[in-house]
Amino acid sequence: MPDPAPIPDRERQRKCRERKRRGLVLARAEVPDRIVEALVDQGVLPEAQATDARAIGQALVEVAENNVTP
């Protein structure tokens, strides 16, 4: 999947500040196919979204929220 078009600095900064206000961190990671397959097999990720980076990220957050104690 190609990287999206670059966004202007001010827009990137606005998004960064918004994430910080919401207590979020942006994390990009390479996810092994076997993990994506496990998310689909466990019903956390719809098969139709198995190539959608945003959907994979949301599924990983859901799994972490259900299994990791802060």
N, C-alpha and C positions, 0 to 999 in steps of 0.2 A: 504494500500500500504506500503510495508516494506521500511525502510530507505535504501538508496543506500550504497554500501560499502564505508568505510572510505577512504578518500584520504590523501596522504602524506601532512605533515605540509607545506612544501615548495610550493606545488601546491595550497593549500588552501590560503596561504599568497599571492601568485601571483594573484589568482582570486580576492582576497580582494583589492589588490592595483589597479588592472584593473578596478574594479567597482568604486573605489574612483575616479580614473582619469576620468571616464565617468559620474560622478555625480550620481551614483546609490547606492541604499541601498538594501541589501538582506533582505526580510521580509518573514518569514514563519508564516502562520496563519491557524487555523482551520476554514473552510468555511462551514456554514450550507447548508444542501441539498437544502433548499428553495432558497438560493442565486444562487446556481449552476443551478437549474431549471429555475430561472428567466433569467439568462444569456442565456440559451438555448432558452427559449421562446421568448426572444427579439432579437434573431439572432446574438448575440455577440459571442457565443460559439457553435461550431458545436456539435450536440448530440453525435456523434461518439467520441468526445474528452471530454465528461463530466466526465470521471474518470482520466483524465490526469492532474496531479497537475501543470505542467508547462503551459499547455494550459489554465487552469483555472486562473492562475496567470496573464497570458498575457491578458485574457479577462477582469479581474478586473482592470488592468492598463489602458486598452483602455477606459473602462467606466469612470474611475477616470479622465483621461486626457480630456475627453469630458464634464465632469460635475463639475470639481473642478478648481477654479481659484486660482493660486498661489499668 
